[in-house]
Amino acid sequence: MSEKARKTAGICLIPAAVLLLLAGLFPLKPQTAASYSGRGDGSVSIPPVRHLSAQDGFNTGKEDTLTAYPGIGGAIASLVTAERNENGIFYYPEDILAVKGIGEKKLEQIRPFLITEAEESEE
């Protein structure tokens, strides 16, 4: 290999090594392993699934109560009560997305104010 070929190869390898290093430090896809942790004995610890309490305002509140939630006005509050009357209570926070006018962003504004409970384990 000539001296010029070695220099060219070296110049190409340095950026490639840096890119590989950065790809390892900052992966493009979030790692699913962050949502649970292995215990080393083969078992896995998964956080409990949380569902909306039956006493949460979205499941019990009237329209004037629902307007206290951030981003919920009178029109959306009436849609929430209509959805609840038609299909029953909201079991998971994500069920609220079925209401027209509530999207992911609005749900994230509301989420800190929702009352949730851990599901009972069937073991």
C-alpha positions as CSV (number, residue, x, y, z in Angstrom):
1,M,0.0,0.0,0.0
2,S,1.4,3.3,-1.0
3,E,1.9,6.2,1.5
4,K,-0.8,8.2,-0.2
5,A,-3.3,5.3,0.0
6,R,-2.5,4.9,3.8
7,K,-3.1,8.6,4.5
8,T,-6.4,8.5,2.6
9,A,-7.5,5.4,4.5
10,G,-6.5,7.0,7.8
11,I,-8.4,10.2,7.0
12,C,-11.5,8.1,6.2
13,L,-11.2,5.9,9.2
14,I,-11.1,8.8,11.7
15,P,-14.6,10.2,10.8
16,A,-16.0,6.7,10.6
17,A,-14.7,5.9,14.1
18,V,-16.2,9.1,15.5
19,L,-19.6,8.4,13.8
20,L,-19.6,4.9,15.3
21,L,-18.8,6.3,18.7
22,L,-21.5,8.9,18.5
23,A,-24.0,6.3,17.2
24,G,-23.3,4.2,20.3
25,L,-23.7,7.2,22.7
26,F,-26.7,8.7,21.0
27,P,-28.8,5.9,19.4
28,L,-31.4,6.9,16.8
29,K,-34.1,4.7,18.4
30,P,-34.9,4.8,22.1
31,Q,-33.8,1.6,23.8
32,T,-36.7,-0.5,25.0
33,A,-34.5,-1.9,27.8
34,A,-34.9,1.4,29.6
35,S,-38.5,0.5,30.4
36,Y,-37.6,-2.5,32.5
37,S,-34.6,-3.9,34.4
38,G,-33.4,-7.4,34.5
39,R,-32.5,-8.8,37.9
40,G,-29.8,-11.2,36.7
41,D,-31.8,-14.3,37.8
42,G,-33.8,-14.4,34.5
43,S,-36.8,-12.5,35.9
44,V,-37.8,-9.1,34.8
45,S,-39.1,-6.2,36.8
46,I,-41.7,-4.2,34.8
47,P,-43.3,-1.1,36.3
48,P,-47.0,-1.5,37.0
49,V,-49.5,-0.4,34.4
50,R,-51.4,2.6,35.7
51,H,-55.1,3.2,34.9
52,L,-57.4,6.0,35.7
53,S,-59.1,6.0,39.0
54,A,-62.9,5.7,38.9
55,Q,-62.8,8.9,41.1
56,D,-60.8,10.9,38.6
57,G,-62.5,14.0,37.4
58,F,-62.6,12.8,33.8
59,N,-64.7,9.8,35.0
60,T,-66.9,11.7,37.4
61,G,-66.8,15.4,36.7
62,K,-69.4,17.5,35.1
63,E,-68.6,20.0,32.4
64,D,-67.8,22.8,34.8
65,T,-65.4,20.5,36.7
66,L,-63.6,19.4,33.5
67,T,-62.9,23.0,32.5
68,A,-60.5,23.2,35.4
69,Y,-58.1,20.9,33.5
70,P,-55.5,22.8,31.4
71,G,-56.6,23.2,27.8
72,I,-60.1,22.0,28.4
73,G,-62.8,24.5,27.5
74,G,-66.6,24.2,27.6
75,A,-66.8,22.6,24.1
76,I,-64.3,19.9,24.8
77,A,-65.8,19.3,28.3
78,S,-69.1,18.6,26.7
79,L,-67.5,16.2,24.3
80,V,-65.8,14.4,27.2
81,T,-69.1,13.9,29.0
82,A,-70.7,12.7,25.8
83,E,-67.9,10.2,25.2
84,R,-68.1,9.0,28.8
85,N,-71.9,8.6,28.6
86,E,-71.7,6.8,25.3
87,N,-68.8,4.4,26.0
88,G,-68.3,4.3,29.8
89,I,-65.5,5.6,31.9
90,F,-62.0,6.1,30.7
91,Y,-59.9,3.2,31.9
92,Y,-56.4,4.3,30.7
93,P,-55.2,7.9,30.3
94,E,-54.8,7.2,26.6
95,D,-58.5,6.5,26.3
96,I,-59.1,10.3,26.6
97,L,-57.6,10.6,23.1
98,A,-60.9,9.2,21.8
99,V,-62.5,12.6,22.5
100,K,-62.4,14.9,19.5
101,G,-60.2,17.9,20.3
102,I,-57.9,16.1,22.6
103,G,-54.6,15.0,21.1
104,E,-51.2,13.9,22.4
105,K,-50.1,17.4,23.4
106,K,-53.3,18.2,25.3
107,L,-53.1,14.7,27.0
108,E,-49.6,15.5,28.2
109,Q,-50.8,18.8,29.6
110,I,-53.6,17.0,31.5
111,R,-51.7,13.9,32.6
112,P,-50.1,15.4,35.7
113,F,-53.6,16.1,37.0
114,L,-55.1,12.7,36.4
115,I,-55.6,10.3,39.4
116,T,-54.2,6.9,38.5
117,E,-53.8,3.6,40.3
118,A,-51.5,0.6,39.7
119,E,-53.3,-2.4,38.3
120,E,-53.6,-5.4,40.6
121,S,-51.2,-8.3,39.8
122,E,-53.0,-11.6,39.1
123,E,-50.2,-13.7,40.6
